[in-house]
């Protein structure tokens, strides 16, 4: 097999510019002595080829497309033992890497990019860094701070545990087939917050509930969590979810835990 046809249902858009590919790989910093690198959705290996040139990296790839797996096995035989033909969203990274810290990189399929970041959050104690190419609109959202209309659930949850950097924009014409949108590369680096100063499970629940009806004030948005009018007299409940920082949400979570039924 000498090429792979991009599959629409998998959200595949193969990067065809080696200079941009090198720039993406060079964005990896491998913090905390990380040597394990997992590439998501390698396709025909434009990033993989460059990653394999770095002897300090122990590169593995995960690919759900069988045609791409066959292509990689043929063209990168040294990688064969580290090609995982499965769905990243169902992977147990702790088991796979024996709880070792890892960095993740990839030209992420646009139709599951948000889900990829939720999977990263689920393994946040292990995933120290993520360099991902995603739809520019999503990249803008993840990197935004409070007060923006695009600031949302993933912005808050990721920013609680990662420093997010918008690195550069990528035009459609460098892909095959070209997507109908601009793309962007962002880097997430695990921050020093090992655990939030609140119930983390409840924190996730509060953030999701607060943004579920983002036009409502928190007083109304958080009613499903059992908050009564008497519990929500603090001025913070006059605000909307998009106005709160990560620290504000931590404080809000403590309040909810103390006052909900």
PEKANOR-V87555 format. One record per pair of residues at least 12 apart in sequence whose ideal C-beta (glycine too) atoms are under 10 Angstrom apart, sorted by sequence separation. I is the first residue (numbers start at 1). J is the second residue. D is the distance in Angstrom with one decimal. If there is no record, write none. Layout:
BEGIN
I_J_D + I_J_D
END
This chain:
BEGIN
25_37_9.3 + 39_51_6.3 + 47_59_9.4 + 48_60_9.9 + 73_85_9.4 + 84_96_7.7 + 104_116_8.3 + 120_132_9.1 + 138_150_9.2 + 141_153_9.7 + 142_154_5.9 + 143_155_7.8 + 170_182_7.2 + 171_183_7.8 + 206_218_9.2 + 209_221_6.4 + 210_222_6.5 + 212_224_8.2 + 219_231_9.3 + 220_232_8.9 + 236_248_6.9 + 48_61_5.9 + 70_83_9.9 + 72_85_9.4 + 117_130_7.7 + 137_150_7.8 + 141_154_7.0 + 142_155_5.7 + 146_159_9.5 + 169_182_5.9 + 170_183_4.1 + 209_222_6.0 + 219_232_4.5 + 236_249_10.0 + 239_252_9.5 + 25_39_9.4 + 37_51_6.2 + 47_61_9.0 + 69_83_6.0 + 116_130_8.4 + 141_155_6.0 + 145_159_8.0 + 169_183_7.2 + 170_184_6.4 + 209_223_9.1 + 218_232_7.4 + 219_233_9.0 + 48_63_9.7 + 61_76_8.6 + 68_83_9.4 + 69_84_9.0 + 70_85_9.4 + 104_119_9.4 + 117_132_8.1 + 140_155_9.8 + 142_157_9.8 + 143_158_9.3 + 144_159_9.1 + 168_183_9.7 + 169_184_5.1 + 170_185_6.5 + 206_221_9.7 + 209_224_6.2 + 210_225_9.4 + 217_232_8.9 + 219_234_9.4 + 222_237_7.6 + 236_251_7.5 + 237_252_8.7 + 45_61_8.0 + 69_85_4.7 + 88_104_8.8 + 104_120_6.8 + 116_132_7.2 + 138_154_8.3 + 142_158_5.9 + 143_159_8.7 + 168_184_7.0 + 169_185_8.2 + 206_222_7.2 + 209_225_5.9 + 218_234_9.4 + 221_237_9.1 + 236_252_6.3 + 37_54_8.2 + 42_59_9.5 + 59_76_9.5 + 68_85_9.1 + 69_86_9.7 + 117_134_8.7 + 142_159_8.1 + 167_184_7.6 + 168_185_5.6 + 219_236_9.3 + 220_237_8.8 + 234_251_9.5 + 39_57_9.9 + 42_60_9.9 + 43_61_9.6 + 45_63_9.6 + 61_79_6.8 + 88_106_8.7 + 116_134_8.4 + 166_184_6.4 + 167_185_4.6 + 168_186_9.3 + 209_227_9.9 + 218_236_6.6 + 219_237_4.0 + 234_252_9.1 + 237_255_8.9 + 35_54_9.8 + 37_56_9.4 + 42_61_4.4 + 59_78_9.6 + 60_79_8.0 + 66_85_6.8 + 104_123_9.2 + 113_132_7.2 + 145_164_9.8 + 166_185_8.2 + 167_186_6.1 + 205_224_9.9 + 206_225_7.0 + 217_236_9.7 + 218_237_4.7 + 219_238_7.0 + 221_240_7.8 + 222_241_9.5 + 236_255_7.7 + 37_57_4.6 + 38_58_9.6 + 39_59_6.6 + 41_61_8.3 + 42_62_8.2 + 43_63_7.5 + 59_79_7.0 + 62_82_9.6 + 63_83_6.8 + 64_84_9.5 + 65_85_8.8 + 88_108_9.2 + 113_133_9.1 + 114_134_8.8 + 142_162_9.3 + 144_164_9.1 + 165_185_9.4 + 166_186_5.4 + 167_187_5.7 + 205_225_7.3 + 217_237_6.4 + 218_238_7.7 + 219_239_9.1 + 220_240_9.8 + 221_241_6.6 + 25_46_9.7 + 35_56_6.3 + 36_57_8.1 + 37_58_6.8 + 38_59_8.0 + 39_60_7.3 + 40_61_7.8 + 41_62_7.6 + 42_63_5.6 + 60_81_8.9 + 61_82_6.9 + 62_83_8.1 + 63_84_7.4 + 64_85_7.4 + 88_109_9.6 + 102_123_8.4 + 113_134_4.4 + 114_135_9.8 + 117_138_8.8 + 143_164_4.9 + 165_186_6.4 + 166_187_8.5 + 217_238_5.7 + 218_239_5.9 + 234_255_6.9 + 24_46_9.2 + 25_47_5.9 + 34_56_9.7 + 35_57_6.5 + 36_58_5.3 + 37_59_5.0 + 38_60_5.2 + 39_61_4.5 + 40_62_5.7 + 41_63_6.3 + 43_65_7.6 + 60_82_4.0 + 61_83_5.5 + 62_84_4.4 + 63_85_6.3 + 64_86_6.7 + 108_130_9.4 + 113_135_6.6 + 142_164_5.7 + 143_165_7.4 + 144_166_9.5 + 164_186_6.2 + 165_187_4.7 + 217_239_6.6 + 218_240_6.9 + 24_47_6.2 + 25_48_9.4 + 28_51_8.3 + 34_57_9.0 + 35_58_5.2 + 36_59_8.5 + 37_60_7.2 + 38_61_7.2 + 39_62_7.4 + 40_63_8.2 + 41_64_7.7 + 42_65_9.5 + 44_67_9.6 + 45_68_8.4 + 59_82_6.8 + 60_83_7.6 + 61_84_6.9 + 62_85_8.1 + 63_86_8.3 + 64_87_5.2 + 89_112_6.7 + 104_127_5.9 + 110_133_9.6 + 143_166_4.6 + 164_187_7.5 + 165_188_8.0 + 202_225_8.7 + 217_240_6.0 + 218_241_6.7 + 232_255_8.8 + 21_45_9.6 + 22_46_9.5 + 25_49_9.4 + 26_50_8.5 + 30_54_9.1 + 34_58_9.6 + 35_59_9.7 + 36_60_7.2 + 37_61_9.3 + 38_62_6.4 + 39_63_8.7 + 40_64_9.5 + 41_65_8.0 + 43_67_9.5 + 44_68_6.8 + 48_72_7.0 + 52_76_6.8 + 58_82_7.8 + 60_84_6.6 + 61_85_9.6 + 62_86_6.3 + 63_87_9.7 + 64_88_7.6 + 88_112_8.3 + 99_123_9.7 + 101_125_8.7 + 102_126_6.1 + 103_127_7.6 + 104_128_9.1 + 105_129_8.5 + 106_130_8.6 + 108_132_5.0 + 110_134_6.7 + 111_135_9.6 + 114_138_6.8 + 142_166_8.4 + 143_167_9.8 + 163_187_8.4 + 164_188_5.5 + 165_189_7.5 + 216_240_7.0 + 217_241_9.2 + 231_255_8.0 + 232_256_9.7 + 21_46_4.6 + 22_47_8.9 + 25_50_4.5 + 43_68_5.4 + 62_87_8.0 + 63_88_8.9 + 64_89_9.1 + 87_112_9.2 + 101_126_6.0 + 102_127_6.0 + 103_128_6.2 + 104_129_7.1 + 105_130_7.4 + 106_131_7.9 + 107_132_7.9 + 108_133_6.5 + 109_134_9.2 + 110_135_4.9 + 113_138_5.6 + 117_142_7.2 + 139_164_9.0 + 162_187_9.1 + 163_188_7.2 + 164_189_8.2 + 215_240_7.0 + 216_241_8.6 + 218_243_9.0 + 231_256_8.4 + 234_259_9.7 + 20_46_8.9 + 21_47_5.3 + 24_50_8.3 + 25_51_5.9 + 28_54_8.4 + 30_56_7.3 + 42_68_6.8 + 45_71_7.4 + 49_75_8.5 + 52_78_6.9 + 62_88_4.8 + 64_90_9.6 + 89_115_5.5 + 93_119_8.2 + 97_123_9.3 + 99_125_8.2 + 100_126_7.3 + 101_127_7.8 + 102_128_6.9 + 103_129_4.2 + 104_130_4.6 + 105_131_4.6 + 106_132_5.8 + 107_133_4.5 + 108_134_5.2 + 113_139_9.0 + 140_166_7.3 + 162_188_4.1 + 163_189_4.8 + 214_240_6.3 + 215_241_9.4 + 217_243_9.8 + 218_244_7.9 + 14_41_9.7 + 20_47_9.8 + 21_48_9.4 + 22_49_9.8 + 23_50_9.8 + 24_51_9.8 + 30_57_7.3 + 41_68_8.1 + 42_69_9.2 + 44_71_5.7 + 45_72_5.7 + 48_75_9.0 + 49_76_7.5 + 52_79_6.8 + 62_89_9.8 + 88_115_8.9 + 89_116_7.2 + 93_120_9.1 + 99_126_6.2 + 101_128_4.8 + 102_129_8.3 + 103_130_7.3 + 104_131_7.5 + 105_132_7.1 + 106_133_7.2 + 107_134_8.6 + 108_135_9.0 + 110_137_9.6 + 114_141_9.2 + 139_166_5.9 + 161_188_8.6 + 162_189_6.2 + 163_190_8.0 + 164_191_9.8 + 213_240_9.4 + 214_241_5.2 + 215_242_9.5 + 231_258_8.8 + 232_259_8.2 + 14_42_9.8 + 15_43_7.8 + 16_44_9.3 + 18_46_6.8 + 21_49_8.0 + 22_50_5.6 + 25_53_8.6 + 26_54_9.9 + 43_71_8.1 + 44_72_7.8 + 48_76_6.2 + 51_79_9.4 + 88_116_6.6 + 91_119_7.6 + 94_122_9.7 + 98_126_9.9 + 101_129_8.8 + 102_130_9.6 + 103_131_7.4 + 104_132_7.4 + 105_133_9.0 + 106_134_9.3 + 110_138_7.7 + 114_142_9.0 + 130_158_9.1 + 139_167_8.9 + 158_186_9.8 + 162_190_5.8 + 163_191_5.4 + 213_241_8.6 + 214_242_6.1 + 227_255_8.8 + 231_259_4.0 + 12_41_7.5 + 14_43_4.8 + 15_44_9.2 + 17_46_8.2 + 18_47_9.9 + 21_50_5.9 + 25_54_7.7 + 28_57_7.8 + 42_71_9.2 + 43_72_8.6 + 62_91_6.5 + 89_118_8.4 + 90_119_8.8 + 93_122_8.6 + 94_123_6.7 + 97_126_6.9 + 113_142_9.4 + 139_168_9.9 + 140_169_9.9 + 159_188_9.4 + 161_190_6.5 + 162_191_6.0 + 163_192_9.6 + 210_239_9.6 + 211_240_9.1 + 212_241_8.7 + 227_256_6.7 + 230_259_8.5 + 231_260_7.4 + 11_41_8.6 + 13_43_8.9 + 14_44_6.0 + 16_46_7.3 + 21_51_9.6 + 42_72_6.3 + 45_75_6.3 + 49_79_9.9 + 89_119_5.5 + 92_122_9.8 + 93_123_4.6 + 96_126_9.8 + 97_127_9.8 + 108_138_9.2 + 136_166_9.1 + 139_169_8.5 + 158_188_6.5 + 161_191_6.2 + 210_240_8.2 + 211_241_4.6 + 218_248_9.9 + 222_252_8.3 + 226_256_8.5 + 231_261_9.5 + 10_41_8.2 + 12_43_6.4 + 14_45_9.7 + 15_46_5.0 + 18_49_8.5 + 22_53_9.6 + 44_75_7.7 + 45_76_5.9 + 48_79_7.0 + 62_93_9.9 + 88_119_6.5 + 92_123_8.7 + 94_125_8.6 + 139_170_9.9 + 160_191_8.4 + 161_192_9.8 + 162_193_9.2 + 210_241_3.8 + 211_242_7.7 + 225_256_5.9 + 228_259_8.0 + 12_44_10.0 + 14_46_7.0 + 15_47_7.4 + 18_50_8.0 + 25_57_9.1 + 44_76_10.0 + 87_119_9.9 + 88_120_9.8 + 91_123_8.8 + 94_126_6.1 + 130_162_7.6 + 159_191_8.7 + 161_193_6.0 + 209_241_8.8 + 210_242_9.0 + 225_257_9.8 + 227_259_6.5 + 228_260_9.0 + 10_43_9.6 + 89_122_9.8 + 93_126_5.7 + 121_154_8.4 + 124_157_9.3 + 129_162_8.6 + 136_169_6.1 + 160_193_6.8 + 161_194_8.9 + 208_241_9.7 + 211_244_9.9 + 222_255_9.6 + 226_259_8.4 + 227_260_6.0 + 228_261_8.5 + 42_76_8.9 + 45_79_8.4 + 62_96_9.3 + 93_127_7.1 + 124_158_9.1 + 127_161_9.3 + 128_162_9.3 + 129_163_9.8 + 130_164_9.4 + 131_165_9.6 + 133_167_9.4 + 136_170_8.1 + 161_195_9.6 + 207_241_7.6 + 210_244_7.4 + 218_252_7.2 + 222_256_6.8 + 225_259_9.4 + 226_260_4.2 + 227_261_8.9 + 48_83_9.5 + 118_153_9.3 + 127_162_8.8 + 132_167_10.0 + 133_168_9.6 + 136_171_9.9 + 161_196_8.2 + 206_241_9.4 + 225_260_5.4 + 226_261_4.1 + 60_96_8.3 + 118_154_7.5 + 121_157_5.7 + 124_160_8.9 + 125_161_9.0 + 131_167_7.9 + 134_170_9.8 + 160_196_6.2 + 225_261_8.9 + 6_43_7.8 + 42_79_9.1 + 60_97_8.7 + 117_154_5.8 + 120_157_9.9 + 121_158_6.8 + 124_161_4.9 + 133_170_6.3 + 207_244_8.8 + 218_255_10.0 + 6_44_9.6 + 114_152_9.8 + 120_158_7.8 + 124_162_7.8 + 206_244_9.9 + 218_256_9.8 + 222_260_8.6 + 4_43_6.4 + 58_97_9.8 + 114_153_9.1 + 118_157_8.0 + 121_160_8.8 + 161_200_9.6 + 207_246_9.2 + 210_249_7.5 + 4_44_5.4 + 39_79_9.9 + 114_154_6.1 + 117_157_8.3 + 118_158_9.4 + 121_161_7.0 + 160_200_8.8 + 3_44_6.9 + 4_45_9.7 + 42_83_8.5 + 113_154_9.7 + 117_158_6.2 + 120_161_9.0 + 121_162_8.9 + 143_184_8.9 + 2_44_9.5 + 58_100_9.6 + 60_102_8.8 + 62_104_9.5 + 120_162_8.3 + 133_175_9.6 + 140_182_9.8 + 142_184_9.7 + 207_249_5.7 + 210_252_7.7 + 1_44_9.6 + 39_82_9.9 + 63_106_10.0 + 136_179_10.0 + 138_181_9.5 + 139_182_9.2 + 143_186_6.3 + 160_203_7.5 + 203_246_9.3 + 206_249_6.5 + 38_82_9.1 + 40_84_10.0 + 58_102_9.4 + 61_105_9.7 + 62_106_8.7 + 65_109_9.7 + 135_179_7.7 + 137_181_6.8 + 139_183_8.0 + 140_184_7.4 + 142_186_6.3 + 143_187_10.0 + 160_204_9.3 + 206_250_9.4 + 61_106_8.7 + 64_109_8.9 + 117_162_9.4 + 135_180_10.0 + 136_181_6.5 + 137_182_8.0 + 138_183_9.5 + 139_184_3.7 + 143_188_9.7 + 204_249_9.9 + 207_252_8.8 + 36_82_9.9 + 38_84_8.4 + 57_103_8.4 + 59_105_9.0 + 135_181_5.4 + 136_182_4.0 + 137_183_9.7 + 138_184_8.2 + 139_185_7.6 + 140_186_9.3 + 142_188_8.2 + 157_203_8.3 + 203_249_6.6 + 206_252_6.0 + 207_253_8.3 + 210_256_9.9 + 41_88_7.8 + 135_182_7.6 + 136_183_5.8 + 137_184_8.7 + 139_186_4.8 + 156_203_9.1 + 157_204_6.6 + 160_207_8.6 + 203_250_6.7 + 206_253_4.9 + 209_256_9.2 + 40_88_5.1 + 57_105_9.6 + 64_112_9.6 + 135_183_6.3 + 136_184_4.2 + 138_186_8.8 + 156_204_9.5 + 205_253_8.4 + 206_254_9.8 + 40_89_9.7 + 134_183_6.8 + 135_184_7.5 + 136_185_9.7 + 203_252_8.7 + 204_253_9.1 + 206_255_9.2 + 38_88_8.2 + 133_183_5.6 + 134_184_6.6 + 136_186_9.7 + 156_206_9.7 + 157_207_6.1 + 196_246_8.4 + 197_247_9.1 + 200_250_9.6 + 202_252_9.9 + 203_253_4.5 + 206_256_5.6 + 40_91_9.6 + 133_184_7.1 + 134_185_8.0 + 153_204_8.9 + 156_207_5.0 + 157_208_8.5 + 196_247_9.8 + 198_249_8.5 + 199_250_9.9 + 202_253_5.3 + 203_254_9.3 + 205_256_8.6 + 206_257_9.0 + 132_184_9.3 + 133_185_4.9 + 134_186_6.9 + 155_207_9.5 + 156_208_9.4 + 198_250_4.9 + 201_253_9.6 + 202_254_9.0 + 10_63_9.8 + 12_65_7.1 + 38_91_8.7 + 132_185_7.0 + 133_186_8.3 + 154_207_9.4 + 193_246_8.9 + 196_249_9.0 + 197_250_5.8 + 198_251_8.0 + 200_253_8.5 + 203_256_9.3 + 10_64_6.8 + 14_68_9.3 + 51_105_7.3 + 131_185_6.7 + 132_186_6.2 + 153_207_5.8 + 156_210_8.6 + 196_250_5.6 + 197_251_9.0 + 198_252_8.7 + 199_253_6.3 + 202_256_6.6 + 203_257_9.5 + 206_260_9.7 + 10_65_5.8 + 12_67_10.0 + 38_93_7.7 + 131_186_7.7 + 132_187_8.1 + 152_207_9.1 + 153_208_5.6 + 156_211_7.9 + 198_253_4.2 + 199_254_8.0 + 202_257_5.8 + 12_68_8.3 + 130_186_8.1 + 131_187_5.0 + 132_188_7.8 + 152_208_9.9 + 153_209_9.7 + 155_211_9.3 + 197_253_9.2 + 198_254_5.1 + 7_64_9.9 + 10_67_10.0 + 36_93_9.6 + 48_105_9.7 + 130_187_7.1 + 131_188_7.9 + 153_210_8.5 + 154_211_9.5 + 193_250_9.8 + 196_253_7.9 + 197_254_7.8 + 198_255_9.5 + 199_256_8.9 + 7_65_6.4 + 10_68_9.1 + 38_96_8.5 + 47_105_6.5 + 48_106_9.9 + 129_187_7.0 + 130_188_4.2 + 131_189_9.5 + 153_211_4.8 + 196_254_9.9 + 198_256_9.1 + 199_257_5.6 + 202_260_8.8 + 4_63_10.0 + 6_65_9.3 + 38_97_8.1 + 47_106_7.1 + 129_188_6.5 + 130_189_8.4 + 152_211_5.6 + 153_212_8.7 + 198_257_7.2 + 5_65_9.9 + 7_67_8.0 + 36_96_9.4 + 47_107_6.8 + 128_188_9.2 + 129_189_5.3 + 130_190_9.1 + 151_211_9.0 + 4_65_7.2 + 6_67_10.0 + 7_68_9.1 + 36_97_5.7 + 46_107_7.9 + 127_188_8.2 + 128_189_7.3 + 129_190_6.7 + 153_214_9.3 + 4_66_9.8 + 5_67_7.4 + 6_68_9.7 + 36_98_9.6 + 128_190_4.5 + 152_214_7.5 + 4_67_4.8 + 42_105_9.5 + 43_106_9.5 + 107_170_9.2 + 127_190_7.1 + 151_214_9.4 + 3_67_9.2 + 4_68_5.2 + 36_100_5.7 + 38_102_5.7 + 39_103_9.7 + 40_104_6.4 + 42_106_7.4 + 43_107_7.2 + 124_188_9.8 + 126_190_9.3 + 4_69_9.5 + 35_100_8.4 + 36_101_7.2 + 37_102_7.0 + 38_103_7.4 + 39_104_7.7 + 40_105_7.5 + 41_106_5.3 + 42_107_8.3 + 125_190_8.6 + 149_214_9.0 + 1_67_6.9 + 4_70_8.4 + 34_100_8.3 + 35_101_8.8 + 36_102_4.2 + 37_103_5.1 + 38_104_5.2 + 39_105_5.2 + 40_106_3.6 + 41_107_6.3 + 43_109_9.7 + 124_190_7.1 + 1_68_9.3 + 4_71_5.1 + 34_101_4.9 + 35_102_8.8 + 36_103_7.1 + 37_104_7.6 + 38_105_7.5 + 39_106_5.2 + 40_107_8.3 + 41_108_6.3 + 1_69_10.0 + 3_71_7.5 + 4_72_9.2 + 33_101_7.7 + 34_102_6.3 + 35_103_8.8 + 36_104_9.6 + 37_105_6.2 + 38_106_8.3 + 39_107_8.9 + 40_108_6.0 + 41_109_5.6 + 107_175_8.5 + 120_188_7.3 + 1_70_5.3 + 2_71_8.0 + 32_101_5.7 + 34_103_5.1 + 40_109_8.3 + 110_179_6.9 + 117_186_10.0 + 124_193_9.4 + 125_194_7.3 + 1_71_5.0 + 31_101_8.2 + 120_190_9.9 + 124_194_9.3 + 125_195_9.1 + 1_72_9.7 + 30_101_9.3 + 32_103_9.6 + 41_112_9.0 + 110_181_7.6 + 117_188_8.1 + 1_73_9.1 + 2_74_8.5 + 30_102_9.6 + 31_103_7.8 + 40_112_9.3 + 1_74_6.0 + 2_75_8.7 + 30_103_5.6 + 40_113_9.8 + 110_183_8.2 + 1_75_8.7 + 29_103_8.0 + 28_103_5.9 + 41_116_9.1 + 108_183_9.7 + 28_104_9.5 + 40_116_6.5 + 107_183_8.2 + 124_200_9.6 + 28_105_6.1 + 27_105_8.1 + 107_185_9.1 + 40_119_9.4 + 25_105_7.0 + 105_185_9.8 + 24_105_7.0 + 24_106_8.8 + 105_187_9.6 + 24_107_7.6 + 121_204_8.3 + 47_131_9.5 + 103_187_9.9 + 104_188_8.7 + 103_188_9.9 + 156_241_8.2 + 160_245_9.9 + 161_246_9.1 + 21_107_8.6 + 47_133_9.0 + 103_189_9.5 + 118_204_9.8 + 156_242_9.5 + 159_245_8.5 + 160_246_4.8 + 20_107_9.6 + 103_190_9.8 + 155_242_9.0 + 159_246_5.4 + 160_247_9.3 + 153_241_8.5 + 156_244_7.7 + 158_246_9.6 + 38_127_8.8 + 101_190_8.4 + 152_241_8.1 + 156_245_8.3 + 157_246_8.8 + 160_249_7.7 + 36_126_9.4 + 40_130_9.3 + 151_241_8.5 + 152_242_7.5 + 156_246_6.0 + 159_249_9.9 + 160_250_7.8 + 41_132_10.0 + 151_242_5.1 + 155_246_9.2 + 15_107_5.3 + 34_126_9.9 + 36_128_9.6 + 37_129_9.2 + 38_130_9.8 + 39_131_9.8 + 40_132_7.9 + 41_133_9.9 + 150_242_8.7 + 151_243_8.9 + 156_248_9.4 + 157_249_9.2 + 14_107_7.8 + 34_127_9.5 + 146_239_9.7 + 149_242_6.8 + 151_244_9.2 + 156_249_5.9 + 13_107_7.5 + 34_128_5.3 + 37_131_9.5 + 148_242_6.8 + 151_245_9.8 + 12_107_9.0 + 33_128_9.4 + 34_129_6.8 + 146_241_9.3 + 147_242_6.7 + 148_243_10.0 + 13_109_8.2 + 32_128_5.5 + 146_242_6.6 + 147_243_6.3 + 11_108_8.5 + 12_109_6.4 + 13_110_7.5 + 31_128_5.1 + 32_129_8.8 + 146_243_5.8 + 147_244_9.6 + 11_109_3.5 + 12_110_9.5 + 30_128_8.1 + 31_129_5.6 + 144_242_9.2 + 146_244_6.0 + 147_245_9.4 + 10_109_6.0 + 11_110_5.0 + 12_111_9.6 + 29_128_9.2 + 30_129_6.9 + 146_245_5.0 + 9_109_9.9 + 11_111_3.8 + 29_129_6.2 + 145_245_7.5 + 146_246_8.7 + 10_111_7.8 + 11_112_6.7 + 28_129_6.9 + 145_246_9.6 + 146_247_9.9 + 7_109_9.7 + 9_111_8.5 + 10_112_8.9 + 11_113_8.5 + 27_129_9.4 + 28_130_9.7 + 29_131_8.5 + 146_248_7.7 + 8_111_9.4 + 28_131_5.5 + 146_249_9.7 + 27_131_4.6 + 26_131_9.3 + 27_132_9.7 + 25_131_8.0 + 27_133_9.8 + 24_131_6.3 + 24_132_8.8 + 24_133_6.2 + 21_133_9.6 + 20_133_8.6 + 15_133_7.4 + 13_133_9.5 + 11_135_9.9 + 44_176_9.5 + 43_176_9.7 + 27_165_8.8 + 27_167_5.7 + 27_168_8.7 + 24_167_8.5 + 23_167_8.4 + 24_168_9.0 + 23_168_7.2 + 24_170_8.7 + 23_170_9.2 + 20_168_8.6 + 20_170_6.1 + 20_171_9.3 + 17_170_8.3 + 21_174_9.3 + 17_171_9.4 + 20_174_5.8 + 15_170_8.1 + 19_174_8.9 + 20_175_9.7 + 17_173_8.8 + 18_174_9.9 + 34_190_9.8 + 16_173_9.0 + 17_174_3.9 + 32_189_9.9 + 16_174_6.0 + 17_175_8.3 + 27_185_6.4 + 29_187_7.6 + 31_189_6.1 + 32_190_7.9 + 13_172_8.4 + 15_174_6.4 + 16_175_6.3 + 17_176_9.9 + 27_186_9.1 + 28_187_8.3 + 31_190_7.0 + 14_174_9.9 + 15_175_5.9 + 16_176_4.8 + 27_187_5.5 + 29_189_6.8 + 13_174_9.6 + 14_175_6.4 + 15_176_8.2 + 16_177_9.9 + 24_185_5.7 + 13_175_4.3 + 14_176_5.0 + 16_178_9.4 + 23_185_7.7 + 12_175_9.4 + 13_176_7.3 + 14_177_8.2 + 20_183_9.5 + 24_187_9.7 + 12_176_9.4 + 13_177_6.3 + 12_177_8.7 + 13_178_7.3 + 20_185_8.4 + 13_179_4.9 + 13_180_9.9 + 11_179_9.0 + 13_181_9.8 + 15_183_9.0 + 6_175_8.7 + 8_177_8.7 + 6_176_6.7 + 13_183_8.1 + 5_176_9.7 + 6_177_5.8 + 5_177_9.6 + 3_176_9.8
END
